[in-house]
Amino acid sequence: MMFGYQTIKNYIYCGFKSTQLFICVSSIIFMLMMTTPPAFSQTTIVNSSVEDVLSLNTLRAVYSMRVQTWNDGTDITVYVLDPLGREHRQFCLEVLRVFPYQLQRAWDVLVFSGTGQSPIVVKTEQEIITKVKSTPGAIGYVIDLEVPVDVKKIEFR
């Protein structure tokens, strides 16, 4: 009788350990999934009046507000999402290849010295699309949204 009890006790004990292991592994996988940033598909868009091929250096100059007009003389209007948001950070790091604080410092210097202005901050990507579509010379970025046909996607050379 002792043998049967010991076997059942071992079975229950092993089952408990397996359940604990499963919960532990599941928790770790869940935490990793929650902390790993998703892969964004970022697209830089411009108004249909703007050329659609830019160099990375030109794009950086536009977003740091050093370039204020396009080649044809049209004023550039820059739209960005919340500078403290994840989408803006991803755009800066993956597309512009600069840290967000570097852009913010450049904007602050322009604003506080009175020689320029910072980009226009909007709340949603849909608002960026609407503003870029309706403003000649406008530029912005969207993440994981379908771009309408009446705005252009930027290609890098």
N, C-alpha and C positions, 0 to 999 in steps of 0.2 A: 504494500500500500504506500509505503514511503517513496518507492521508485516512481509510481504514478503521480504522486503529488509533486515531486521534484521536477518531473518532466513538464507538467502543466505550469509550474512556477517558472521554469526556464523559458517556456514558450511565451508566456505572458510578458516576462521580463524582456525577451528579445523583441517581441512585438512593440513594447513600449519604447525601446531604444530606437527601433526603426521609425516609429511615429515621430519621436523627438528629432531624429536626423532629418526626416522629410520636412518637418516644420522649419527646422533651422536652415536647410538648403533652400527651401522655398522663400523664406524671409530674405536671405542673402540675395537671391536672384531678383526678387521684387525690389529691394533697395537699389541694386545696381541698375535696374531698368528705370527707376525713378530719378536717379542722379545722372545718368548718361544723357547728354543733350541729344535730341533727335537730329537727324541729318536734314538740313533745310535745303530747299531748292530756291536759291535767291536769284532774282532777276532785277537788273537795273533798267528802269524805263524812262523814256523821255517823250516830250510832246512831239506830235507828228511833224512839226516845223524844224526839228533839230536833226542833224546828221546822226546816223545810228552806229558809227564806228568811232571808238575813242581808244586812246592808249590808257594804260593803267595810271601812268603819271598824270595825264590830263584829268582822269576821273578823281584822283586824289586831290588835285589842285581845285577842282570844282567843289568837292565836298569839304575841303578846308577853307573854302570861300576866298581863295587867292585869285581865282579866275572868275570874273563877274559878267563876262559877255561871251557868247559863242562867236565863232569865226565870222558869221554873217552880221554881227553887231547886235543881235538880240540879247536882251538881259537874261541872265540865268536866275531862275528861282528854284531853290533847293528845298525839297520836302524830306523830312526824316521822321521816323517813329521815335518814341520816348528814348532819349539818350541813355537812360538808366535801364532800359529794357533788354531782355535777352535777344530779341530780333535785331536790334541795333548793334549789339555787341557782336553777334554772329556776322552781320554785314561788314562791320569794320575789320574783324579778324580774317574772314574768309575771302572777301572781295577786295577791300581796299588794302588789306594786309598791314593795318596799323591798329594800335590800341585805341579804344574809344576815348580814353582820357587825353590822348594826343590831339584828337579832333576838338574835344571840348576846350582844351587850352588854347588852341588856335582861334576858336570862336570867341573865347573870353578876351583874348588880346585885342581882337578887332572891335568888339563891343565896347570894352572899357577904355580903349584909346580913342574911340569915336571915329575910326577909319573904316568901319564896316559893320555888318550885321551877321547874326547867326542864322542858320537855316530855320525854316518854319517847321515847328513840331506839330504833327497831327496825331490823332489817337488810333486810327485804324488804317490798315492797308487799303481798304476800299476807299477811304478818304484820300489817300495818296493818289490812287488811280483817277479819282474824280478830279482832283486838283491838277494833276499833270495833264490830263486830257483837255482841261479848259484853260490852262495858262500857257501862252506861247513861251517857249524857252525853258519850260519846267523840267526838272529831273527828280526822280525818287527811286525807291526800291520796294519790291514786294517779295514776300516769302510764301511759297506754296499756293499762290493764287493764279488763276488763269488770267492772262493779260489780254484785254480787249484788242480788237484789230485797229482801233483808232489811236493807239499809242504804240511807240516803237520800243523794241527790246534793244539794249545796247550790246554790241559785239566788241570784244577787246582785240586789239592787234598788238 
